[in-house]
Structure formats: structure tokens, C-alpha cells
């Protein structure tokens, strides 16, 4: 085996191009593994875990591009590096694509004067300037970009509010306006539920659970994960909430976020009281009693319960929610007992590998409530549980692989499964791991067939377990609808055939994962 590395100093390419290049290199004859990433600390650690770390990698700076190849011999490795260098130098333009593609916002709006919204997805240091340009032109903005300063966010949102505009983001991954999905979005039916969310996958999870029960949405407005911080003041959640309260096509409201600053929470809850529309409030891990003390505010502990409460508000004659959840949890507990019987005495830790930050957070809330055990994370419930190194698990661990530390210089894990597959195999080799949980998010913008790549990795996890005479259960849930382009039923079938246990919701997957650990913990006492 031979490892070769190419460092491109101060060179930037968009993350999807790097992903495609890495795949092309991996498919070359004689190449066992390849990675093309920016030289961030997190990416260096991943290269080290993958056996692709060299002295050259160590010296690279975060502004440098790393191409690392592991091949069967030195000649194949050198050929792959030369191929990578050639491809990075070539800028191709499709001869078939002769459509007009404006290069500036001014050109785009001039070619279509009726435009009233712009989606901005640029490196953070450039995104704020484009957002200002759009707002000055009277356009609503979906600011998909992250790494935008807090100061810029506050200024942009204040200007938008004062001029009757929406500034959704930064880091607003999902929005559905008038039936059009922006960013990561699912194929959803139209209906009476309006959602305002400071959590992209939270919006996706609730809306897709509703869709699978035949309930549609009027609007789904993503406001960015920092909107409810004290400094920002919940500016956009308040503005979006007011708009939906006045919207005649919206009869039920849903608010989703991590726990806001208390002053901001009270401001938002006061606004819910100004309308007669029932408002389901899912502030994950927040104070349920305080939420319930406000008129028309209905607290939800989890995204799953949030979807059920919204469905109940639309269809009051549905089965009682406590009975439904009790029966489901009893079935999951029975399944956990069956799985636990196949574990050995050394296996005791859970590992969650998430592409969705809100799904990671919801799982931690569930595990805290049902197990009362510390779960370490790069995005923990409590600061004292933050991982020292996000690339290495410690005890019970839940990792949000969509956090900025992992997405600089590589695509989001909803688009590219490579990083999660590497981490999945890393966890499988740990003899102390009892169960691994994965989320799978479908829809526009996501990987076209995640079950194909993740399925192969899950099969490999199973083979690792067989070789070491132990069971390694992999629990998954799928955030998606029957009409999503990847195929909801296809994804369930493919992951099930690969050996995964597929649950109906992120809640169910986290509950099952927690029960397996809880039963195992009882056996080990």
C-alpha cells in the first residue's frame, strides 16, 4: 500500500466539486481510499483516523486543499494524484447548457423583474453583502450560508423587519413557501398547518410526519438557528408568527426551536396569546409548564409529539395521543429486549451519528429524560458534556456531523455520506459499542440514493460484528415522504435488507436505542 498527498496552497473549490472529485479518485483502478478536503483541524483528524495522514497534511493550513490517496502501490498512488491535479485545473462548461445564467443579483432581477425572493448560498464572508444588496432591492432573503457574523445577522434582520421583509437565516437549511421547497425540503401536501422553525431538520421531521398522516402545511418558514438567542431577540420568528396568524390558509401554528433565551421565549409566547389559532410549541428541552401557562400555547416535548398535537388540532377525533404513544413505546421496549439478548457483556455505549442537528438534539433530550445518563456531543445539551475531540467518541456519544466544524471544505452529510460512513465503521470497531443510531433525511437537495451507500456500510458493520463474534445493531429513522425523489418505501426496504432496524420517527429510533442501553445497563449491574 502507498499513500500520496497533494497540497494546493490557498485554493478554494466548492464542496460538491470536491466530493465528486474524491469519488472519481476512489473509483480509479488500484485506489483503496481517497479524500479531497480543506485542511481544517477536524478534517485532519478524520484523515488520521482513515490512515491518510502524513507530514504534509500536518503542515497544511485551513486555507489549503488536501488531496490524499491510498493505493495498492506507489505508481497507482502517483497516477491518482496526477489525475486529481489535472481535474482541479480544468474548468469545464457544458456545451449543452446554453441557458442564460446571470452572474450577479442585479442581472438576475433585471432578467425577471417579478422576482421577490433570493436564496443566498456563498461562503459566509461574502454572504452578508449579498443579503444587504437583496434587502435594499426589496427582496425577501433565504440566507442558506452559515459562518455569517452575529452582528451582521442582527443588523440584517432589523432592517428586514423594519421594511416588511423576511430574512431567513443565516444557516436556514429548510423553507417551504407557497408550496415551493427551498434548501433541503421535502415533497409535502398543502394543508392548514403553518410552521416557523429555528431548526431545519426539525421543520422537516414535523412536516414529513404530518404528511405521512395526511396533514399538509400552508407555509414552513426557517429562521436560522441563532434567531432565538438573546442577542438576536427572535426577530424573524416573531415576524413569521405574526404573518401566519394573519394568514387565512393557516389554522394551526407550530413553533420549533432549541430552548430560547427566557426573555425571548416569553415575548414569543405572548404573541401566540394574541391569536385564537392553536399553537404547538416545541422548544426541545424547554420548560413545558411555562409554555402551557400562555393562552393557545400547547407544549410538545419532542418533534414526534409536536406532529401528533398538530394533527390532533386539525383532526380532533383522532386516537388519544397518550394511548397511541404508550402502545408504541411498549412495542419498542419489547423489540429492545429481543435485540439486547444478542449483545455481549462488554457492549454498553450508544453512539448516534446524525446529519440533522435538531434530530441529534431531540435524541439527547429523549435519552436524558428516559435514562438520566450523560451523553457527550459536539452539540451537547449541557456544556460540560462537550466532546474534547469531535472526531472521537467518549462513552455515550451523539455527534452532529452537520456542524460547521465538519462542513468547512466538504459537503453537508445530507448530500455526502462519506464522512458518516467513515465514522460508522470507526464506531463498529469499538468493542464497547452496544448500538449505533443514524438518521436518514430525504427530499430535494439531499443525496439522491442514501440507502445505497449507507446500506453497504451497514452490511460492513454487520460483517465486522460477525468477525468479532458480537452483534452491532444499527437503528435508523427516515425523515421523508412517499413522494420524495429518493423513494421513501425504497429507502426503508434497502436499509432493512442491509440489516438496519428502521423506525417510524427519530423519536422512535432514539427511544429504541435508549431502551437497548437501559436493558443492557440493568444486566451489567
Buried (B, 14 or more C-beta within 10 A) or exposed (E): EBBBBBBBEEEEBEBEEBBBBBEBBBEBEBBBBBBBBBBBEBBBBBBBBBEBBBEBBEEBEEBBBBBBBBBEEEEBBBBBBEBBEEBBEEEEEEEEEEEEEEEEBEEBBEEEEEBEBBBBBBEBEEBBEBBBBBBEEEBBBBBBBBBBEEEBBBBBBBBBBEEEBBBBBBBBBBBBBEEEBBBBBBBBBEBBBBBBBBBBBBBBBBBBBBBBBEBBBBBBBBBBBBBBBEEBBBBBBBBBBBBBBEBEEBBBBBBBBBBBBEEBBEBBBEBBEEBEBBBBBBBBBBEBEBBEEBEBBBBBBBBBBBBBBBBBBBEEEBEEEEEEBEEBBEEBBEBBEEBBEEBEEEBBBBBBBBBBBBBBBBBBBBBBEBBEBBBBBBBBBEEEBEBEEBBEBEBBBBBBBBBEBBBBBBBBBBBBBBBBBBBBBBBBEEEEBBBBBBBBBBBBBBBEBBBBBBBEBBBBBBEBBEEEEBBBBBBBBBBBBEBBEBBBEBBBBBBBEBBBBBBBBBBBBBBBBBBBBBBBBEEEE
